[in-house]
């Protein structure tokens, strides 16, 4: 492969294997060698060595460095993923989280010797409460999705204490996919409330669904269409009238940061996604952070322990009176929370208001630009993100692939599910007008190419190492990892694929 050619095919590490090649050689043993069966008596051992690639250290480093250069990340370019707020994170947060006082602190350190970190955690909890309008918070959940589950566990504990767990939780038809999953994991039945012709919760239908068997409603505001739920006060009244709770999915909190608080809208439970709103590395399954804030009457149910400030000014651990228990090892991902606090303190109150202001401004500017070639799914100006539909006859997936060849990561496609063939675009507050203009130009060009140069779109992408994939086959014939040939020379890839179909995980 030529140096710097990012479109060339990179062989798998197994395909680079050469018998006898090693990345490292250890010195000969100077003690008596003993059979592993003797050292691990009673342990079931593999009958044959695991087939691993035999490569040099140089090959390993080059291989994985080349692969890393093919990943698109927020530090490399624009990431217009709606409802995910994949925004650039200031590096000062990384610097602070890497300070030895945080990075080298063992989670089992006694509270008396970790007063500084406990003070930091206490301050973060206070800021989460101040920003969301909640009374108390936990930093334990390691992601927004886990925060949802924790919120539902708190909801269940609250209702059980009041005489019954109730059976149902309502979610809008535009909700994030994690919402119904969390409802099910929380032991509830999901009830869907439809959106009206303005893309908001149909309050009349909701009124018919709400009764004393409803535990709560999970709602994102602004919703996944980027629209603010203007009937939120009425929605809160309906839920509270039957003793149900209102849960805030904080995925879109970036749009209202410093402007309006969920607690002031009537929400009882809130989770935030720190990577979407503040500063945390994205993706890869973590570590992440999904702090949960609750109204005063729900504070006794928070996971324990929480950080408490004593009368003498020191900090210690306390378990809330009716805690649902621990939901994460130790006290969650502390370094992630340090990043979030750094972001908050670096911006300050007025700058945080500016964050949401710019996020909304950028989204509206971009929506106005692309309206020359796309149709907004619903009327009215959006907030931090918007949903558009390509012209009739054009397929959103074709256009998304074409955007890759035009130099951009595609936005979210076909979500929310209530808008077929759509794009959801969220520019965030960190992008420049030049970037927004370039992306708008690419969106319009992709649509124009689809109409006048359809082959350039149907074949896209052609500038990447892997071209257009067979999406149906990829979904139905999963082969998530390489299987080397069996020792007897069989085509192990086919055999192994058959085995994998019956294997867990």
Secondary structure, DSSP 8 states (H G I E B T S, - for coil): --TT-TTS----GGGG--TT--S------SS----HHHHTTT----SS--------HHHHHHHHHHHHHT---TTTS---BTTTT-----THHHHHHTSHHHHT--TT--GGG-HHHHHHHHHHHHHHHHHHT-SEEE---SSHHHHHHHHHHHHHHHHHHTT---SEEEEETT--HHHHHHHHHTT-EEEEE-B-TTSSB-HHHHHHH-STTEEEEEEESS-TTS---TTHHHHHHHHHHTT-EEEEEETTGGGTTTT--HHHHT-SEEEE-HHHHS----STT-S----EEE-GGGGGGS-S-EEEE-TTS-EEEE--TT-----SSTTS-HHHHHHHHHHHHHHHHHHHHHHHHHHHHHHHHHHHHHTTTEEESSSS--SS-EEEEE-TT--HHHHHHHHHHTT----EES-STTSTTEEEE---TT--HHHHHHHHHHHHHHHHHHHH-HHHHHT---SSSS----HHHHHHS---S-----TT---HHHHHHHHHHHS--
